[in-house]
C-alpha cells in the first residue's frame, strides 16, 4: 500500500478550526518525519516538522500518536504542525492581509528521522480559509470611517462588535471575519496609517471612534441596544477610552490591553488625556539585538502619569481582560488588576480577568503560530513579545472561546455554557 495523508476536513477548513491529520499505508512502526509549509502573502516561508513512529498496523494518527523528541515540538499535539510553524526570515510574524483568499498549507511525509529529509513518501495540500460561506464582507467609507464590516449568513440582526488592533496600524480584518463566522456582526476599524487617516500615532480624536459606534448602533443588521468592543494592545486602551466616554457600549474585551492611554495624545471634546511617559533607559537589549521593553512605560499610579489613567469608572459596560502573564510588551496583568481596583472603588462591577501563564503579547485567534519577536513600529527595532509556544497556543484556543462567550452573554443575554479549559 502506498503511504498517503488523510485530512479531515479533507480539502478546506476555517483557520480557527482544528484539522485532523493522519498517515496511512506506512510499514509497521516505521519512523517518519512530517513537515508543514505555508507561504504568507509576501512569499515568506513558515515551516514546522515533527518526528513520528507509525503503529503496528502502519497507521499514524496525530490525535493518538505523540511526536518524538527532535522536531519543532514533542508529545501528543494533534495541531502541533500548525501552531509550531516558524518563519524562515527572522522577526517575521504571520498575518493575513486578504481574508478572501485562503492560506495554502503543504504537508509532506519523509522517511526516517535524519538531519536532512529522507525520501518523500507522501504529500498533500490543504486550504486554511478565513471566510465561511455566506459571510458578507462590506467595505465601509461613511463620513470619516475607514473600516470593513463582516456580516454572518442569514437575515439578522446580529450582536455587533467593533474590533481594533494595535500600533501596527492599517486595517487588519482576519480576527473580525473569523468572529463573524461565529455569528457576530464585526466592524474591523482602522484608526491610523491607512488611506487618508493620520500617518503617524501622534494624537487621536475620540469623535472618530464615536462615528464608528453610531454607525454600528444605527445599522439594521446590528442587534441593539448596545454593541461590544474588542481591542488588542493599543487597540485595548482605545476601547477603554471609548467605553469610558461614549454611549451605547455594553461589553468591552481587552487582549493584553492597557488602562492608561499609551503612545499618543487622546482628545474628546474639551478633554485631553496625555500618553503615559516612557523611559528609554529602562529598555534592555540582549546580545541578539532584541529589545525587552517591558519596563519602558512609567506607572500610571505615580506623579503626572496619573493623568494618563483612563477614567474607566465612567463606563456603563462589563469588562473582560485577557492577560498573557509572559507579555513582554507591557505589564498587562498589572493594568488589568489596577483597572479592576478602580472599577470596584467606584462601586462598579468587578471585571472578568482571565490569566494565561506562558502566554505572550500577541494572543491571536487559534492556531496562529506564536510570534516571539518582531519589529515594533514605535521603537524602530525588534522587540520580544514573550510566550512559550505550547502554552501560548493553548491560551489562544481558550481565549477565543472566552471572548465569544463573553459577547454572547452580554450582547444577546444567552449564556453559551463555555467554561475555561485551563
C-alpha positions in Angstrom: 0.0 0.0 0.0 1.4 3.4 -0.9 1.6 5.9 2.0 -1.0 8.7 1.9 -2.0 11.6 4.1 -5.6 11.7 5.3 -7.1 15.1 6.4 -10.4 15.9 8.0 -11.9 18.2 6.8 -10.4 16.9 3.5 -9.6 19.9 1.3 -10.5 23.1 3.2 -11.1 24.2 6.8 -11.5 27.5 8.6 -8.3 28.9 10.1 -9.6 28.7 13.7 -10.9 25.1 13.3 -8.9 22.0 14.2 -7.5 19.9 11.4 -7.3 16.1 11.9 -4.1 14.7 10.3 -3.3 11.0 9.8 -0.9 9.0 7.6 -1.9 5.5 6.3 0.0 2.8 4.4 3.3 3.0 6.3 5.2 0.0 7.4 4.7 -1.4 11.0 6.5 1.0 13.4 8.0 2.9 10.5 9.9 6.1 11.5 8.9 9.2 9.6 9.2 13.0 9.6 6.2 15.1 8.9 6.7 18.7 7.7 4.2 21.5 7.1 5.0 24.6 5.0 3.0 27.8 4.4 3.8 31.0 2.5 2.3 34.3 3.5 1.1 36.8 1.0 4.6 38.4 0.8 6.1 35.0 -0.1 7.8 34.4 3.2 8.0 30.8 4.2 6.9 29.3 7.5 7.7 25.7 8.4 7.3 23.1 11.2 8.4 19.4 11.4 8.0 16.6 13.8 9.3 13.0 14.2 6.8 10.2 14.5 6.6 6.4 14.5 3.7 4.5 13.0 1.7 1.9 14.9 2.0 -1.8 14.4 -0.7 -1.5 11.7 1.3 1.2 9.7 -1.2 3.9 10.7 -0.2 7.2 12.2 -2.9 9.4 13.7 -1.7 12.6 15.2 -4.6 12.6 17.7 -3.3 9.3 19.2 0.5 9.3 18.4 2.9 11.5 20.3 5.6 13.3 18.4 9.1 12.1 19.4 11.8 14.5 20.5 13.9 16.2 17.8 11.4 18.2 15.8 9.6 21.5 16.3 7.6 20.0 19.2 7.1 16.7 21.0 4.3 14.9 22.8 0.7 14.4 21.9 -0.1 17.6 19.8 -2.7 16.9 17.1 -2.3 20.6 15.9 1.4 21.0 16.6 2.3 21.1 12.9 0.2 24.3 12.6 0.9 26.2 15.8 4.6 25.4 15.7 5.1 27.0 12.2 8.1 29.3 12.3 9.2 32.0 9.8 12.4 31.2 7.9 13.1 35.0 8.0 13.9 36.4 11.4 11.4 38.7 13.3 8.6 37.9 10.8 5.0 37.5 12.0 2.3 35.6 10.3 -0.6 37.9 9.4 -3.4 37.6 6.9 -3.9 40.6 4.6 -6.5 39.4 2.1 -9.2 37.4 4.1 -10.9 36.5 0.8 -8.2 34.0 -0.1 -7.1 31.1 2.0 -3.6 30.2 3.2 -2.3 27.1 1.4 -0.8 24.5 3.7 1.6 21.9 2.3 2.1 18.6 4.2 4.9 16.2 3.5 5.9 12.8 4.9 9.6 11.9 4.7 11.4 8.6 5.5 13.3 8.4 8.8 14.4 11.0 11.4 17.6 12.3 9.8 19.0 15.8 9.9 18.1 16.1 6.3 14.8 14.9 5.0 14.8 11.3 3.7 12.8 10.1 0.7 9.4 11.8 0.2 6.7 9.2 0.9 3.5 11.3 0.6 2.3 14.9 0.2 -1.0 16.8 0.4 -2.3 20.3 0.2 -5.0 21.9 2.4 -6.6 25.4 2.3 -7.0 27.3 5.6 -9.8 29.8 4.9 -10.9 32.9 6.8 -14.4 33.4 5.5 -17.2 30.9 6.0 -19.6 30.5 3.0 -22.3 33.2 3.2 -20.3 35.7 5.3 -20.6 39.2 3.7 -17.6 41.5 3.5 -18.7 45.1 3.3 -16.0 47.9 2.9 -17.2 51.0 4.9 -16.3 54.5 3.8 -19.0 56.6 5.6 -18.0 60.1 6.8 -14.5 59.7 8.2 -14.9 55.9 9.0 -12.4 53.6 7.3 -13.4 50.1 8.1 -14.7 46.7 6.9 -18.0 45.2 8.2 -18.4 41.5 8.3 -22.0 40.1 8.5 -22.8 36.5 9.2 -25.1 34.5 6.8 -28.8 34.9 7.4 -31.2 37.7 8.0 -30.0 39.1 11.3 -29.9 41.3 13.2 -26.7 40.1 14.9 -24.8 41.1 18.0 -22.4 43.9 17.0 -18.7 44.3 17.8 -16.0 46.9 16.8 -12.6 45.3 16.5 -9.3 47.3 17.0 -5.7 46.2 16.5 -2.6 48.0 17.8 0.4 50.1 16.8 0.8 48.2 13.5 -1.9 50.4 12.0 -3.6 49.7 8.7 -6.8 47.6 8.6 -6.3 44.0 9.8 -9.5 42.1 9.0 -8.7 38.5 9.9 -9.9 38.5 13.6 -13.1 40.3 12.7 -14.0 38.0 9.9 -13.2 34.9 12.0 -15.5 36.2 14.7 -18.2 36.9 12.1 -18.1 33.2 11.1 -19.4 32.6 14.7 -22.5 34.8 14.3 -21.3 38.3 15.2 -21.6 41.5 13.0 -18.0 42.8 13.3 -16.6 46.1 12.2 -12.8 46.0 11.7 -11.9 49.6 12.2 -8.7 51.4 11.0 -7.5 54.3 13.1 -4.2 55.3 11.6 -1.7 54.6 8.8 -4.5 53.7 6.4 -5.8 55.6 3.3 -6.5 59.2 4.4 -6.3 58.6 8.1 -3.3 60.1 10.1 0.0 58.6 9.0 1.6 58.5 12.5 0.4 57.9 16.1 0.5 61.5 17.4 -3.0 62.2 18.6 -6.3 60.6 18.3 -9.8 62.2 18.5 -12.5 60.0 20.1 -15.1 61.7 17.8 -13.7 59.4 15.0 -14.4 56.3 17.1 -17.8 57.7 18.1 -18.8 57.9 14.4 -18.0 54.2 14.1 -20.0 53.3 17.3 -23.0 55.3 15.9 -22.7 53.6 12.5 -23.0 50.2 14.2 -25.8 51.3 16.5 -27.9 52.5 13.6 -27.1 49.5 11.3 -30.2 47.4 10.5 -28.2 44.2 10.7 -26.8 45.0 14.2 -28.9 43.9 17.2 -29.2 46.6 19.9 -29.4 48.2 22.3 -25.6 48.2 22.7 -22.5 46.9 21.0 -19.3 45.3 22.1 -15.7 46.4 21.7 -12.7 44.1 21.2 -9.1 45.6 21.3 -5.6 44.2 21.4 -2.6 46.1 22.7 -3.0 49.9 21.8 -6.5 48.9 20.5 -7.2 47.9 24.0 -6.7 51.3 25.6 -8.6 52.9 22.8 -11.5 50.6 23.6 -11.3 51.5 27.3 -11.5 55.2 26.3 -14.4 54.5 24.0 -16.2 52.6 26.8 -15.5 55.4 29.3 -16.7 58.4 27.2 -19.1 57.1 24.5 -22.7 55.9 24.8 -24.0 52.5 23.5 -21.2 50.2 24.7 -22.4 47.1 26.5 -19.3 44.9 26.7 -15.6 45.6 26.3 -13.0 42.8 25.9 -9.3 43.6 26.0 -6.5 41.3 24.9 -3.3 42.4 26.7 -4.6 46.0 26.8 -3.7 49.0 29.0 -6.0 51.0 31.3 -3.7 54.0 30.7 -3.5 56.0 27.5 -0.4 55.0 25.6 1.6 56.3 22.7 -0.5 59.3 21.6 -2.5 62.2 23.0 -6.2 61.4 23.2 -8.8 64.2 22.8 -12.5 64.2 23.2 -14.5 67.5 23.1 -12.7 69.6 25.8 -11.0 66.6 27.5 -7.3 65.7 26.8 -5.6 62.6 28.1 -1.8 62.6 27.8 0.1 59.5 26.9 1.9 57.5 29.6 5.5 58.5 29.9 8.3 56.3 28.6 11.9 56.0 29.9 14.1 54.6 27.1 16.9 53.9 29.7 14.7 51.0 31.1 14.8 49.2 27.7 17.1 46.1 27.9 18.8 45.0 24.6 20.3 41.5 24.6 23.2 40.1 22.6 20.7 39.1 19.8 19.8 42.8 19.3 16.2 42.1 20.5 14.9 44.7 22.9 12.9 43.9 26.1 10.6 46.9 26.6 8.5 45.6 29.5 9.9 48.2 31.9 9.9 51.2 29.5 6.5 52.6 30.5 6.1 54.7 33.6 3.5 53.7 36.2 0.1 55.4 35.8 -0.2 55.4 39.6 2.5 58.0 40.2 3.1 61.7 39.7 1.9 63.4 36.5 1.5 60.0 34.8 -1.8 59.6 36.8 -3.4 61.9 34.2 -2.9 59.1 31.6 -5.1 56.7 33.6 -8.3 56.4 31.6 -11.4 57.1 33.8 -12.9 53.6 33.1 -15.2 54.0 36.2 -17.4 56.2 33.8 -18.1 53.2 31.6 -21.5 51.7 31.6 -20.4 48.3 30.4 -18.9 45.0 31.5 -15.2 44.3 31.0 -13.2 41.2 30.2 -9.4 41.3 30.5 -7.5 38.6 28.6 -3.9 38.6 30.1 -0.8 36.8 28.9 1.3 36.5 32.0 4.5 36.4 29.9 3.6 39.5 27.9 6.9 41.5 27.4 5.3 44.4 25.6 4.0 45.9 28.8 2.6 44.8 32.2 -0.9 43.6 31.1 -1.7 41.8 34.3 -0.8 44.9 36.3 -3.1 47.0 34.1 -6.0 44.5 34.5 -5.6 44.4 38.3 -5.4 48.2 38.6 -8.4 48.6 36.3 -10.3 46.1 38.4 -9.4 48.0 41.6 -10.5 51.3 40.2 -13.9 50.0 39.0 -14.6 48.4 42.4 -13.5 51.5 44.3 -16.2 53.4 42.3 -18.8 50.7 43.1 -18.7 49.2 39.6 -19.0 45.5 38.8 -15.7 43.6 39.1 -14.4 42.8 35.6 -13.6 39.2 34.4 -9.9 38.7 34.3 -8.6 35.5 32.6 -4.8 35.0 33.0 -2.7 32.6 30.9 0.7 31.6 32.3 3.2 31.2 29.5 1.3 33.3 27.0 2.9 36.3 25.4 1.6 39.6 24.0 0.2 38.6 20.6 -2.7 36.4 21.7 -4.3 35.8 18.3 -7.2 33.6 17.1 -6.5 29.9 17.4 -3.6 28.2 15.5 -1.7 31.4 14.6 1.9 30.5 15.4 3.3 32.4 18.3 5.5 35.4 17.4 8.3 35.6 19.9 9.9 38.8 18.5 9.3 41.2 15.6 9.7 44.8 14.6 8.0 47.4 16.8 6.9 50.5 14.9 7.2 52.8 17.8 10.6 51.6 19.0 12.0 51.0 15.5 13.8 47.8 16.4 12.8 44.1 17.0 11.3 43.6 20.5 10.4 40.4 22.4 6.7 39.7 22.8 7.1 36.9 25.3 5.4 33.5 25.4 6.2 29.8 25.4 4.8 28.2 22.1 2.7 25.4 23.5 1.2 27.4 26.4 0.6 30.3 24.1 -1.2 28.1 21.6 -3.5 26.7 24.4 -4.1 30.2 25.6 -5.2 31.3 22.1 -7.7 28.5 21.9 -9.2 29.1 25.3 -9.2 33.0 25.0 -11.1 32.7 21.7 -13.9 30.7 23.5 -13.9 33.1 26.4 -14.2 36.2 24.2 -17.2 34.7 22.2 -18.9 33.5 25.5 -18.5 37.0 27.0 -20.0 38.7 24.0 -22.8 36.2 23.7 -23.7 36.6 27.3 -23.7 40.5 27.3 -24.9 41.2 23.8 -27.6 38.5 23.4 -28.3 37.6 27.0 -27.7 34.0 26.3 -25.0 32.1 28.2 -23.1 29.8 25.9 -22.0 27.4 28.7 -18.3 27.8 28.0 -16.0 27.2 30.9 -12.3 27.7 30.9 -10.3 24.7 29.8 -7.1 25.9 31.6 
